[in-house]
Amino acid sequence: MAKFVEMQVDSIRVHMPSGQHVVILKEKETDRYLPIWIGIYEANAIALKITGITPERPITHDLLATILQSAELRLKKIQVTSLTNEVFFARLFLGVNGKEVEIDSRPSDAIALAVRMTCPILVSQDVLEKAGVFPEKEEEDDDKLSIFKELINSMDLPDLEGPPPERS
């Protein structure tokens, strides 16, 4: 049986060169992150909820959450279950009349619903091993930058004393 790790939405980012949106999930117990590329509409849906902004009219994810609640269906959890050919897969787990029903979902839609219905966001350990990232430690960054520091320190630059001269 697959092991799952609880995550939370850390942020929504835009990859500047491509303009693509990324939801960043953070593992609750460690500093491991999972970036998932998502569409602009799903990014906006997640961002609206986590920033506390309520649109004038309900967006699709708000509508679905309202329908589920009105039908007395409870979103118990979502799971990001697998990663195949760079595509993430997810499942919704709904409580329906005392039993649990699983529904296939895109991770972006599942996350947008999870933040609205405050349920756990779980990610398969296998997915985290394939695509999870730990931030680089400062020591590693210092090693990478040391070449540039040495270059700058070896340059023969004039001493800068006082404010720069005014230009007319």
C-alpha positions as CSV (number, residue, x, y, z in Angstrom):
1,M,0.0,0.0,0.0
2,A,1.3,3.4,-1.0
3,K,2.5,5.8,1.8
4,F,1.2,9.4,1.7
5,V,2.6,12.5,3.2
6,E,0.5,15.5,4.3
7,M,1.3,18.8,2.5
8,Q,0.0,22.3,2.5
9,V,-0.1,25.0,-0.2
10,D,3.0,27.1,0.2
11,S,2.5,29.5,-2.7
12,I,1.5,30.1,-6.3
13,R,4.3,31.2,-8.6
14,V,4.7,32.3,-12.2
15,H,7.7,30.9,-14.1
16,M,8.7,34.1,-15.8
17,P,10.4,32.7,-19.0
18,S,7.3,30.6,-19.9
19,G,4.5,32.5,-18.1
20,Q,3.4,29.1,-16.7
21,H,1.9,28.9,-13.2
22,V,3.2,26.6,-10.5
23,V,1.6,25.6,-7.2
24,I,4.2,24.9,-4.6
25,L,3.2,22.3,-2.0
26,K,5.3,22.1,1.2
27,E,5.6,19.0,3.4
28,K,4.2,19.7,6.8
29,E,6.9,17.9,8.7
30,T,10.0,18.9,6.7
31,D,11.3,21.5,4.2
32,R,10.5,19.4,1.2
33,Y,8.6,21.1,-1.6
34,L,6.6,19.8,-4.6
35,P,6.1,22.1,-7.6
36,I,3.2,21.2,-9.8
37,W,2.6,23.1,-13.1
38,I,-1.0,24.2,-13.4
39,G,-3.2,26.3,-15.6
40,I,-3.9,30.0,-15.0
41,Y,-7.6,29.4,-14.0
42,E,-6.7,26.8,-11.4
43,A,-3.8,29.0,-10.1
44,N,-6.3,31.9,-9.7
45,A,-8.8,29.7,-8.0
46,I,-6.2,28.5,-5.4
47,A,-4.7,32.0,-5.0
48,L,-8.1,33.6,-4.4
49,K,-8.9,31.3,-1.6
50,I,-5.5,31.3,0.2
51,T,-5.3,35.1,0.1
52,G,-8.9,35.4,1.4
53,I,-10.2,37.2,-1.7
54,T,-13.9,36.5,-2.4
55,P,-15.0,37.2,-6.0
56,E,-18.3,38.9,-6.6
57,R,-19.7,35.8,-8.3
58,P,-18.7,32.2,-7.5
59,I,-16.0,30.7,-9.7
60,T,-16.3,27.1,-10.8
61,H,-14.4,25.6,-7.8
62,D,-16.7,27.6,-5.4
63,L,-19.7,26.3,-7.2
64,L,-18.5,22.7,-7.0
65,A,-17.8,23.1,-3.3
66,T,-21.3,24.6,-2.7
67,I,-22.9,21.7,-4.6
68,L,-21.0,19.1,-2.6
69,Q,-21.9,20.8,0.7
70,S,-25.6,21.2,-0.3
71,A,-25.8,17.5,-1.3
72,E,-24.2,16.7,2.2
73,L,-21.1,15.3,0.6
74,R,-17.9,15.8,2.5
75,L,-14.5,16.1,0.9
76,K,-12.4,14.0,3.3
77,K,-9.0,14.3,1.6
78,I,-7.3,14.6,-1.7
79,Q,-4.3,12.6,-2.8
80,V,-1.7,13.3,-5.5
81,T,-1.3,9.6,-6.4
82,S,1.2,9.4,-9.2
83,L,3.5,11.1,-11.7
84,T,3.8,9.5,-15.2
85,N,5.5,11.1,-18.2
86,E,5.7,14.4,-16.2
87,V,1.9,14.4,-15.6
88,F,0.5,14.4,-12.1
89,F,-2.6,12.4,-11.2
90,A,-4.9,12.9,-8.2
91,R,-8.0,11.5,-6.5
92,L,-10.8,13.1,-4.5
93,F,-12.1,11.1,-1.5
94,L,-15.7,12.0,-0.7
95,G,-17.8,10.8,2.3
96,V,-21.2,9.8,0.9
97,N,-23.9,8.3,3.1
98,G,-21.4,6.7,5.4
99,K,-19.1,5.3,2.7
100,E,-16.1,6.7,0.8
101,V,-16.2,7.4,-2.9
102,E,-13.0,8.0,-5.0
103,I,-13.1,10.3,-8.0
104,D,-10.3,10.9,-10.5
105,S,-9.1,14.5,-10.7
106,R,-6.4,16.8,-11.9
107,P,-4.2,17.8,-9.0
108,S,-4.9,21.5,-9.6
109,D,-8.7,21.1,-9.3
110,A,-8.3,18.8,-6.3
111,I,-6.1,21.4,-4.5
112,A,-8.5,24.2,-5.4
113,L,-11.3,22.2,-3.8
114,A,-9.2,21.1,-0.8
115,V,-8.4,24.7,0.1
116,R,-12.1,25.6,-0.1
117,M,-13.3,22.6,1.9
118,T,-10.3,22.5,4.4
119,C,-9.4,18.9,3.9
120,P,-5.9,17.2,4.0
121,I,-3.7,17.4,0.9
122,L,-1.8,14.2,0.7
123,V,1.0,13.3,-1.8
124,S,2.3,9.8,-2.5
125,Q,5.9,9.1,-1.1
126,D,6.7,7.8,-4.6
127,V,5.7,11.2,-6.2
128,L,7.8,13.1,-3.6
129,E,10.8,10.9,-4.3
130,K,10.5,11.6,-8.1
131,A,9.6,15.3,-8.0
132,G,10.0,16.7,-4.5
133,V,12.8,19.2,-3.8
134,F,14.7,20.4,-0.8
135,P,16.0,24.0,-0.7
136,E,19.7,24.2,-1.2
137,K,21.7,24.9,2.0
138,E,23.5,28.2,2.3
139,E,26.8,26.4,2.4
140,E,26.2,25.0,-1.1
141,D,25.2,28.4,-2.3
142,D,28.4,29.9,-0.9
143,D,30.5,27.2,-2.7
144,K,28.8,28.1,-6.0
145,L,29.3,31.8,-5.5
146,S,32.9,31.5,-4.2
147,I,34.2,31.6,-7.8
148,F,32.5,34.9,-8.4
149,K,33.6,36.3,-5.0
150,E,37.2,35.4,-5.9
151,L,36.9,37.1,-9.3
152,I,35.5,40.3,-7.8
153,N,38.1,40.3,-5.0
154,S,40.9,39.8,-7.5
155,M,39.8,42.8,-9.7
156,D,41.8,46.0,-9.4
157,L,39.0,48.4,-8.8
158,P,39.5,52.0,-7.6
159,D,38.5,52.8,-4.0
160,L,35.1,54.5,-3.8
161,E,35.3,57.2,-1.3
162,G,32.4,59.6,-0.6
163,P,29.3,60.1,-2.8
164,P,29.5,59.8,-6.5
165,P,30.2,63.1,-8.4
166,E,27.1,64.9,-9.5
167,R,26.4,65.0,-13.2
168,S,25.2,68.1,-15.0
